[in-house]
Amino acid sequence: MAAIYMDANATTPVLPEVVEAMRPYWAESFGNASSVHQRGQQARAAVDHAREAVATLLNCRPAEIVFTSGGTESDNLALFGLLSPGDHLITTAIEHHAVLHAAEALAQRGVELTFLKPSAAGVIDPEAVRASLRPNTKLVSVMLANNETGVVQPVREIAKIAHGSGALVHTDAVQAGGKLPLDVTALGCDLLSLSGHKMHAPQGVGVLYVSRKVKLNPLFFGGLHERGRRPGTENVAGIVGLGRAAELARTWLNAEASPSTSTQPENPAALAALRDRLEQGILARLPDAGVNGAGAPRVANTTNLYFEGIDAEALIIALDLQGLEISAGSACQSGATEPSHVLVAMGLPEERARGSVRLSLSRMNSQSEVGVAIELVAAAVSRLRAIAGAAAR
Ligand SMILES: Cc1ncc(COP(=O)(O)O)c(C=O)c1O
């Protein structure tokens, strides 16, 4: 039996419709989008179509979309493309390492840096942004949805405050792509990062939205692709996949509930109900357990659970052997013994952070998978606690 996959925040399965859309661009339509001949122009038209689809999802102009190699590059392009020595950057302690480590590298080059801490529920207070603004604050970068807890940040309020003092706003929306409506005008952000593989497109393709009012310096130098903001021959198949995933995300986000017999969630409300069933089912079966980020607004697919007396790595391995794939913190941290920087920044004791796991669903998960997962998690936690109890006696 295939393993049940509940690690969508690490990466999502590529939708069959996306694979189908990409296929010709690895085969007969393999052209370089810069070539003048017809095959090249077919590739160009496909990239343009994908650009329009992503722009529609974000409610921006196609010319404001820059295709990149993924979320990490988009975040780096936003920060390094805007900040120079002497500028001030405000960001948060709960960002993905793509922002955190970029910010630290910029600090070594003379950029002033403020890291804001979240509340115990994992939320950044917009007033903390206001209190940190300086005359030289050039950029405020706050993620839209956290990859570990799913907690949604008040980006719209933060943007209003930042703009009031002339700072620009970037949001890492990688974990919000395909989960929340992403209207850049409503959000009020000037730059926004997306990653294909978190929204059912392939790995290795992403987007940076850059408002036409923003002047961004490129990170790389070469041809004039992406209006000089990101040189290099386009990843045509990947871009086509991301464009198709954007169209499908838009449809799914706006889908009405139907009396269909589908056991897979048809829209975000149904996905949230599935996640809540998973969360409540596990918590009902286990004492000394809870939700990290409970009480804060969260994206529909994510739950971050702690189990007292449990080592998250041991639980993940035990569940993997039973056919359930989940993770602790972000994927790039797995294997590391450090507790999650997000949970630690929320003020959780280190032991609780070490006993926390993330289950992240997608629209591909079913009711029956959730039923199986509840029983597997409850049994594995009970077994590990019994072993630890026996060892302690
Ligand atoms: C919030 C966030 N930002 C950025 C990234 C990096 O994206 P990519 O894997 O496309 O480089 C991730 C990936 O986990 C993420 O969760």
The ligand as a Gaussian input file, in Angstrom:
#p B3LYP/6-31G(d) Opt

LIG

0 1
 C        7.954000      29.937000       3.793000
 C        8.960000      29.398000       2.814000
 N        9.724000      30.250000       2.128000
 C       10.618000      29.819000       1.226000
 C       10.795000      28.484000       0.975000
 C       11.806000      28.050000      -0.039000
 O       11.175000      27.684000      -1.234000
 P       11.919000      26.740000      -2.295000
 O       11.922000      25.365000      -1.709000
 O       11.083000      26.838000      -3.529000
 O       13.282000      27.284000      -2.492000
 C       10.024000      27.553000       1.695000
 C       10.244000      26.104000       1.499000
 O       10.007000      25.308000       2.402000
 C        9.073000      28.026000       2.629000
 O        8.306000      27.182000       3.323000

